[in-house]
């Protein structure tokens, strides 16, 4: 005959199993973090490719991005354009032109600082940003980067959970003010000590547009080719 202690122990175990079963069968994947993938900040160091990421978070950036496409095409170079969902929705013609010629990335929905956001906001920003790009272009972005490079463990976990690979820029030996109008500074930032496998982030603005041809020429002189993230990280 089981003792009182055995009965109590079995009761506790049974209650615990019931709770676990309830959680498993009522799991909301959208709110649960299944894994955390570390962000990627470089690709193959033994090749000749450098990935260029152009960030689009407002209408002016969208206009500049569209004007960069001929420069990329003429040089047979490539890039990945990261757009916020809100900007994409306001610039449909540009969005579709970019999607036809280049790879798109998820930059969230509204350029919210995700390092201080709650879990629901993080989920909504990443999910809505990516869903808009997919629904508006028919192409699902594979990569996510947090606005302003600000993130925490919850950001990385939710991006992984939603099927994205989080990408950050390779550390540069110099820094840059994204608001600069000096194309020479942008060129120096992009090309200073660049090596194969680097991931270079640039704001899609007038200074980047003006310096893009010189950046590509600098890389070609060093046998480096500008490519997309998916090609670099394949």
VEXVEX-281503 format. One record per residue (C-alpha): residue number from 1; x, y, z; residue in one letter; chain. Coordinates in nm, 2 decimals. Layout:
! residues N
<pos NUM; c1 X; c2 Y; c3 Z; code A; unit A>;
...
END
This chain:
! residues 234
<pos 1; c1 0.00; c2 0.00; c3 0.00; code X; unit A>;
<pos 2; c1 0.15; c2 0.34; c3 -0.10; code X; unit A>;
<pos 3; c1 0.25; c2 0.57; c3 0.18; code X; unit A>;
<pos 4; c1 0.12; c2 0.92; c3 0.22; code X; unit A>;
<pos 5; c1 0.45; c2 1.06; c3 0.10; code X; unit A>;
<pos 6; c1 0.44; c2 0.85; c3 -0.21; code X; unit A>;
<pos 7; c1 0.08; c2 0.97; c3 -0.29; code X; unit A>;
<pos 8; c1 0.18; c2 1.33; c3 -0.24; code X; unit A>;
<pos 9; c1 0.49; c2 1.29; c3 -0.46; code X; unit A>;
<pos 10; c1 0.29; c2 1.12; c3 -0.74; code X; unit A>;
<pos 11; c1 0.03; c2 1.39; c3 -0.72; code X; unit A>;
<pos 12; c1 0.29; c2 1.66; c3 -0.76; code X; unit A>;
<pos 13; c1 0.44; c2 1.48; c3 -1.06; code X; unit A>;
<pos 14; c1 0.10; c2 1.43; c3 -1.22; code X; unit A>;
<pos 15; c1 0.01; c2 1.80; c3 -1.18; code X; unit A>;
<pos 16; c1 0.35; c2 1.90; c3 -1.33; code X; unit A>;
<pos 17; c1 0.29; c2 1.67; c3 -1.63; code X; unit A>;
<pos 18; c1 -0.06; c2 1.82; c3 -1.68; code X; unit A>;
<pos 19; c1 0.08; c2 2.17; c3 -1.68; code X; unit A>;
<pos 20; c1 0.36; c2 2.08; c3 -1.93; code X; unit A>;
<pos 21; c1 0.10; c2 1.91; c3 -2.15; code X; unit A>;
<pos 22; c1 -0.12; c2 2.22; c3 -2.14; code X; unit A>;
<pos 23; c1 0.17; c2 2.44; c3 -2.24; code X; unit A>;
<pos 24; c1 0.28; c2 2.21; c3 -2.52; code X; unit A>;
<pos 25; c1 -0.07; c2 2.18; c3 -2.68; code X; unit A>;
<pos 26; c1 -0.15; c2 2.55; c3 -2.63; code X; unit A>;
<pos 27; c1 0.19; c2 2.68; c3 -2.75; code X; unit A>;
<pos 28; c1 0.17; c2 3.01; c3 -2.93; code X; unit A>;
<pos 29; c1 0.47; c2 3.00; c3 -3.16; code X; unit A>;
<pos 30; c1 0.44; c2 3.36; c3 -3.24; code X; unit A>;
<pos 31; c1 0.51; c2 3.45; c3 -2.88; code X; unit A>;
<pos 32; c1 0.76; c2 3.17; c3 -2.80; code X; unit A>;
<pos 33; c1 1.13; c2 3.18; c3 -2.87; code X; unit A>;
<pos 34; c1 1.23; c2 2.84; c3 -3.00; code X; unit A>;
<pos 35; c1 1.60; c2 2.92; c3 -3.08; code X; unit A>;
<pos 36; c1 1.85; c2 3.20; c3 -3.09; code X; unit A>;
<pos 37; c1 2.08; c2 3.23; c3 -3.39; code X; unit A>;
<pos 38; c1 2.38; c2 3.45; c3 -3.35; code X; unit A>;
<pos 39; c1 2.39; c2 3.74; c3 -3.60; code X; unit A>;
<pos 40; c1 2.61; c2 3.71; c3 -3.91; code X; unit A>;
<pos 41; c1 2.87; c2 3.98; c3 -3.97; code X; unit A>;
<pos 42; c1 3.09; c2 3.84; c3 -4.24; code X; unit A>;
<pos 43; c1 3.10; c2 3.57; c3 -4.51; code X; unit A>;
<pos 44; c1 3.37; c2 3.37; c3 -4.68; code X; unit A>;
<pos 45; c1 3.72; c2 3.52; c3 -4.62; code X; unit A>;
<pos 46; c1 3.88; c2 3.31; c3 -4.89; code X; unit A>;
<pos 47; c1 3.67; c2 3.43; c3 -5.18; code X; unit A>;
<pos 48; c1 3.65; c2 3.77; c3 -5.36; code X; unit A>;
<pos 49; c1 3.31; c2 3.89; c3 -5.27; code X; unit A>;
<pos 50; c1 3.20; c2 4.18; c3 -5.05; code X; unit A>;
<pos 51; c1 2.83; c2 4.22; c3 -4.97; code X; unit A>;
<pos 52; c1 2.68; c2 4.57; c3 -4.99; code X; unit A>;
<pos 53; c1 2.37; c2 4.64; c3 -4.78; code X; unit A>;
<pos 54; c1 2.18; c2 4.96; c3 -4.85; code X; unit A>;
<pos 55; c1 1.93; c2 5.08; c3 -4.58; code X; unit A>;
<pos 56; c1 1.60; c2 5.24; c3 -4.67; code X; unit A>;
<pos 57; c1 1.40; c2 5.39; c3 -4.39; code X; unit A>;
<pos 58; c1 1.23; c2 5.69; c3 -4.55; code X; unit A>;
<pos 59; c1 1.10; c2 5.82; c3 -4.88; code X; unit A>;
<pos 60; c1 1.42; c2 6.01; c3 -4.97; code X; unit A>;
<pos 61; c1 1.62; c2 5.70; c3 -4.92; code X; unit A>;
<pos 62; c1 1.38; c2 5.50; c3 -5.15; code X; unit A>;
<pos 63; c1 1.43; c2 5.76; c3 -5.42; code X; unit A>;
<pos 64; c1 1.81; c2 5.75; c3 -5.39; code X; unit A>;
<pos 65; c1 1.81; c2 5.37; c3 -5.39; code X; unit A>;
<pos 66; c1 1.62; c2 5.36; c3 -5.72; code X; unit A>;
<pos 67; c1 1.88; c2 5.59; c3 -5.87; code X; unit A>;
<pos 68; c1 2.16; c2 5.36; c3 -5.77; code X; unit A>;
<pos 69; c1 2.04; c2 5.07; c3 -5.97; code X; unit A>;
<pos 70; c1 2.19; c2 5.18; c3 -6.31; code X; unit A>;
<pos 71; c1 2.53; c2 5.22; c3 -6.14; code X; unit A>;
<pos 72; c1 2.51; c2 4.87; c3 -6.00; code X; unit A>;
<pos 73; c1 2.39; c2 4.73; c3 -6.33; code X; unit A>;
<pos 74; c1 2.66; c2 4.90; c3 -6.54; code X; unit A>;
<pos 75; c1 2.93; c2 4.76; c3 -6.31; code X; unit A>;
<pos 76; c1 2.77; c2 4.42; c3 -6.30; code X; unit A>;
<pos 77; c1 2.76; c2 4.46; c3 -5.92; code X; unit A>;
<pos 78; c1 2.48; c2 4.36; c3 -5.68; code X; unit A>;
<pos 79; c1 2.35; c2 4.46; c3 -5.34; code X; unit A>;
<pos 80; c1 2.08; c2 4.39; c3 -5.09; code X; unit A>;
<pos 81; c1 1.83; c2 4.66; c3 -5.01; code X; unit A>;
<pos 82; c1 1.68; c2 4.66; c3 -4.66; code X; unit A>;
<pos 83; c1 1.35; c2 4.85; c3 -4.63; code X; unit A>;
<pos 84; c1 1.12; c2 4.92; c3 -4.34; code X; unit A>;
<pos 85; c1 0.77; c2 4.80; c3 -4.42; code X; unit A>;
<pos 86; c1 0.62; c2 5.14; c3 -4.38; code X; unit A>;
<pos 87; c1 0.86; c2 5.29; c3 -4.64; code X; unit A>;
<pos 88; c1 0.80; c2 5.00; c3 -4.87; code X; unit A>;
<pos 89; c1 0.42; c2 5.05; c3 -4.86; code X; unit A>;
<pos 90; c1 0.46; c2 5.42; c3 -4.95; code X; unit A>;
<pos 91; c1 0.69; c2 5.36; c3 -5.24; code X; unit A>;
<pos 92; c1 0.54; c2 5.07; c3 -5.44; code X; unit A>;
<pos 93; c1 0.69; c2 5.15; c3 -5.77; code X; unit A>;
<pos 94; c1 1.04; c2 5.18; c3 -5.63; code X; unit A>;
<pos 95; c1 0.99; c2 4.87; c3 -5.42; code X; unit A>;
<pos 96; c1 0.89; c2 4.66; c3 -5.73; code X; unit A>;
<pos 97; c1 1.18; c2 4.80; c3 -5.93; code X; unit A>;
<pos 98; c1 1.43; c2 4.70; c3 -5.65; code X; unit A>;
<pos 99; c1 1.27; c2 4.36; c3 -5.61; code X; unit A>;
<pos 100; c1 1.30; c2 4.29; c3 -5.99; code X; unit A>;
<pos 101; c1 1.68; c2 4.37; c3 -5.99; code X; unit A>;
<pos 102; c1 1.81; c2 4.30; c3 -5.64; code X; unit A>;
<pos 103; c1 1.76; c2 4.12; c3 -5.32; code X; unit A>;
<pos 104; c1 1.54; c2 4.27; c3 -5.05; code X; unit A>;
<pos 105; c1 1.59; c2 4.24; c3 -4.67; code X; unit A>;
<pos 106; c1 1.36; c2 4.30; c3 -4.37; code X; unit A>;
<pos 107; c1 1.44; c2 4.62; c3 -4.18; code X; unit A>;
<pos 108; c1 1.14; c2 4.59; c3 -3.95; code X; unit A>;
<pos 109; c1 0.82; c2 4.79; c3 -3.99; code X; unit A>;
<pos 110; c1 0.87; c2 5.14; c3 -3.85; code X; unit A>;
<pos 111; c1 1.24; c2 5.17; c3 -3.75; code X; unit A>;
<pos 112; c1 1.16; c2 5.11; c3 -3.39; code X; unit A>;
<pos 113; c1 1.45; c2 5.06; c3 -3.14; code X; unit A>;
<pos 114; c1 1.42; c2 4.69; c3 -3.07; code X; unit A>;
<pos 115; c1 1.67; c2 4.67; c3 -2.79; code X; unit A>;
<pos 116; c1 1.42; c2 4.83; c3 -2.55; code X; unit A>;
<pos 117; c1 1.10; c2 4.71; c3 -2.70; code X; unit A>;
<pos 118; c1 0.88; c2 4.45; c3 -2.54; code X; unit A>;
<pos 119; c1 0.84; c2 4.10; c3 -2.69; code X; unit A>;
<pos 120; c1 0.51; c2 4.17; c3 -2.86; code X; unit A>;
<pos 121; c1 0.65; c2 4.49; c3 -3.03; code X; unit A>;
<pos 122; c1 0.96; c2 4.30; c3 -3.14; code X; unit A>;
<pos 123; c1 0.74; c2 4.03; c3 -3.29; code X; unit A>;
<pos 124; c1 0.51; c2 4.27; c3 -3.46; code X; unit A>;
<pos 125; c1 0.79; c2 4.49; c3 -3.60; code X; unit A>;
<pos 126; c1 0.98; c2 4.19; c3 -3.76; code X; unit A>;
<pos 127; c1 0.67; c2 4.00; c3 -3.87; code X; unit A>;
<pos 128; c1 0.48; c2 4.30; c3 -4.02; code X; unit A>;
<pos 129; c1 0.79; c2 4.43; c3 -4.20; code X; unit A>;
<pos 130; c1 0.87; c2 4.10; c3 -4.36; code X; unit A>;
<pos 131; c1 0.51; c2 4.02; c3 -4.44; code X; unit A>;
<pos 132; c1 0.46; c2 4.35; c3 -4.62; code X; unit A>;
<pos 133; c1 0.77; c2 4.29; c3 -4.84; code X; unit A>;
<pos 134; c1 0.65; c2 3.94; c3 -4.92; code X; unit A>;
<pos 135; c1 0.29; c2 4.03; c3 -5.00; code X; unit A>;
<pos 136; c1 0.38; c2 4.34; c3 -5.20; code X; unit A>;
<pos 137; c1 0.66; c2 4.18; c3 -5.42; code X; unit A>;
<pos 138; c1 0.59; c2 3.81; c3 -5.40; code X; unit A>;
<pos 139; c1 0.94; c2 3.76; c3 -5.27; code X; unit A>;
<pos 140; c1 1.01; c2 3.65; c3 -4.91; code X; unit A>;
<pos 141; c1 1.31; c2 3.82; c3 -4.75; code X; unit A>;
<pos 142; c1 1.56; c2 3.58; c3 -4.59; code X; unit A>;
<pos 143; c1 1.76; c2 3.83; c3 -4.39; code X; unit A>;
<pos 144; c1 1.67; c2 4.08; c3 -4.11; code X; unit A>;
<pos 145; c1 1.88; c2 4.36; c3 -3.96; code X; unit A>;
<pos 146; c1 1.76; c2 4.56; c3 -3.66; code X; unit A>;
<pos 147; c1 1.72; c2 4.93; c3 -3.71; code X; unit A>;
<pos 148; c1 2.03; c2 5.13; c3 -3.61; code X; unit A>;
<pos 149; c1 2.19; c2 4.80; c3 -3.52; code X; unit A>;
<pos 150; c1 2.01; c2 4.80; c3 -3.18; code X; unit A>;
<pos 151; c1 1.89; c2 4.46; c3 -3.05; code X; unit A>;
<pos 152; c1 1.89; c2 4.22; c3 -2.76; code X; unit A>;
<pos 153; c1 1.85; c2 3.85; c3 -2.71; code X; unit A>;
<pos 154; c1 1.47; c2 3.87; c3 -2.76; code X; unit A>;
<pos 155; c1 1.53; c2 4.04; c3 -3.10; code X; unit A>;
<pos 156; c1 1.76; c2 3.77; c3 -3.22; code X; unit A>;
<pos 157; c1 1.53; c2 3.49; c3 -3.09; code X; unit A>;
<pos 158; c1 1.22; c2 3.63; c3 -3.25; code X; unit A>;
<pos 159; c1 1.40; c2 3.69; c3 -3.58; code X; unit A>;
<pos 160; c1 1.52; c2 3.32; c3 -3.58; code X; unit A>;
<pos 161; c1 1.17; c2 3.21; c3 -3.47; code X; unit A>;
<pos 162; c1 1.02; c2 3.38; c3 -3.77; code X; unit A>;
<pos 163; c1 1.27; c2 3.23; c3 -4.01; code X; unit A>;
<pos 164; c1 1.52; c2 3.51; c3 -4.06; code X; unit A>;
<pos 165; c1 1.90; c2 3.52; c3 -4.04; code X; unit A>;
<pos 166; c1 2.00; c2 3.83; c3 -3.86; code X; unit A>;
<pos 167; c1 2.28; c2 4.02; c3 -4.03; code X; unit A>;
<pos 168; c1 2.50; c2 4.30; c3 -3.89; code X; unit A>;
<pos 169; c1 2.78; c2 4.50; c3 -4.06; code X; unit A>;
<pos 170; c1 3.14; c2 4.39; c3 -4.03; code X; unit A>;
<pos 171; c1 3.33; c2 4.61; c3 -3.79; code X; unit A>;
<pos 172; c1 3.49; c2 4.90; c3 -3.97; code X; unit A>;
<pos 173; c1 3.82; c2 5.07; c3 -3.88; code X; unit A>;
<pos 174; c1 3.64; c2 5.40; c3 -3.91; code X; unit A>;
<pos 175; c1 3.30; c2 5.53; c3 -3.82; code X; unit A>;
<pos 176; c1 3.05; c2 5.75; c3 -4.01; code X; unit A>;
<pos 177; c1 2.76; c2 5.98; c3 -3.94; code X; unit A>;
<pos 178; c1 2.47; c2 5.86; c3 -4.15; code X; unit A>;
<pos 179; c1 2.36; c2 6.22; c3 -4.19; code X; unit A>;
<pos 180; c1 2.68; c2 6.32; c3 -4.37; code X; unit A>;
<pos 181; c1 2.64; c2 6.48; c3 -4.71; code X; unit A>;
<pos 182; c1 3.01; c2 6.42; c3 -4.79; code X; unit A>;
<pos 183; c1 3.05; c2 6.15; c3 -5.05; code X; unit A>;
<pos 184; c1 3.42; c2 6.13; c3 -4.99; code X; unit A>;
<pos 185; c1 3.36; c2 6.03; c3 -4.63; code X; unit A>;
<pos 186; c1 3.11; c2 5.76; c3 -4.74; code X; unit A>;
<pos 187; c1 3.37; c2 5.62; c3 -4.99; code X; unit A>;
<pos 188; c1 3.64; c2 5.62; c3 -4.73; code X; unit A>;
<pos 189; c1 3.42; c2 5.44; c3 -4.48; code X; unit A>;
<pos 190; c1 3.32; c2 5.17; c3 -4.73; code X; unit A>;
<pos 191; c1 3.66; c2 5.11; c3 -4.87; code X; unit A>;
<pos 192; c1 3.90; c2 5.15; c3 -4.58; code X; unit A>;
<pos 193; c1 4.08; c2 4.81; c3 -4.51; code X; unit A>;
<pos 194; c1 3.79; c2 4.63; c3 -4.67; code X; unit A>;
<pos 195; c1 3.86; c2 4.26; c3 -4.73; code X; unit A>;
<pos 196; c1 3.68; c2 3.96; c3 -4.88; code X; unit A>;
<pos 197; c1 3.38; c2 3.85; c3 -4.68; code X; unit A>;
<pos 198; c1 3.30; c2 4.19; c3 -4.54; code X; unit A>;
<pos 199; c1 2.94; c2 4.31; c3 -4.51; code X; unit A>;
<pos 200; c1 2.92; c2 4.68; c3 -4.56; code X; unit A>;
<pos 201; c1 2.62; c2 4.88; c3 -4.45; code X; unit A>;
<pos 202; c1 2.54; c2 5.22; c3 -4.62; code X; unit A>;
<pos 203; c1 2.25; c2 5.45; c3 -4.58; code X; unit A>;
<pos 204; c1 2.07; c2 5.49; c3 -4.92; code X; unit A>;
<pos 205; c1 2.12; c2 5.87; c3 -4.95; code X; unit A>;
<pos 206; c1 2.26; c2 6.13; c3 -5.19; code X; unit A>;
<pos 207; c1 2.62; c2 6.09; c3 -5.05; code X; unit A>;
<pos 208; c1 2.61; c2 5.71; c3 -5.11; code X; unit A>;
<pos 209; c1 2.46; c2 5.75; c3 -5.45; code X; unit A>;
<pos 210; c1 2.74; c2 6.00; c3 -5.55; code X; unit A>;
<pos 211; c1 3.01; c2 5.77; c3 -5.41; code X; unit A>;
<pos 212; c1 2.88; c2 5.43; c3 -5.53; code X; unit A>;
<pos 213; c1 3.07; c2 5.43; c3 -5.87; code X; unit A>;
<pos 214; c1 3.40; c2 5.52; c3 -5.70; code X; unit A>;
<pos 215; c1 3.34; c2 5.25; c3 -5.43; code X; unit A>;
<pos 216; c1 3.28; c2 4.98; c3 -5.69; code X; unit A>;
<pos 217; c1 3.59; c2 5.09; c3 -5.89; code X; unit A>;
<pos 218; c1 3.80; c2 5.08; c3 -5.57; code X; unit A>;
<pos 219; c1 3.69; c2 4.72; c3 -5.51; code X; unit A>;
<pos 220; c1 3.75; c2 4.61; c3 -5.87; code X; unit A>;
<pos 221; c1 4.11; c2 4.74; c3 -5.84; code X; unit A>;
<pos 222; c1 4.16; c2 4.50; c3 -5.55; code X; unit A>;
<pos 223; c1 3.98; c2 4.21; c3 -5.73; code X; unit A>;
<pos 224; c1 3.68; c2 4.25; c3 -5.49; code X; unit A>;
<pos 225; c1 3.33; c2 4.21; c3 -5.63; code X; unit A>;
<pos 226; c1 3.02; c2 4.37; c3 -5.47; code X; unit A>;
<pos 227; c1 2.74; c2 4.11; c3 -5.43; code X; unit A>;
<pos 228; c1 2.43; c2 4.04; c3 -5.24; code X; unit A>;
<pos 229; c1 2.40; c2 3.88; c3 -4.89; code X; unit A>;
<pos 230; c1 2.26; c2 3.55; c3 -5.02; code X; unit A>;
<pos 231; c1 2.55; c2 3.52; c3 -5.26; code X; unit A>;
<pos 232; c1 2.81; c2 3.60; c3 -5.00; code X; unit A>;
<pos 233; c1 2.66; c2 3.38; c3 -4.73; code X; unit A>;
<pos 234; c1 2.56; c2 3.09; c3 -4.95; code X; unit A>;
END
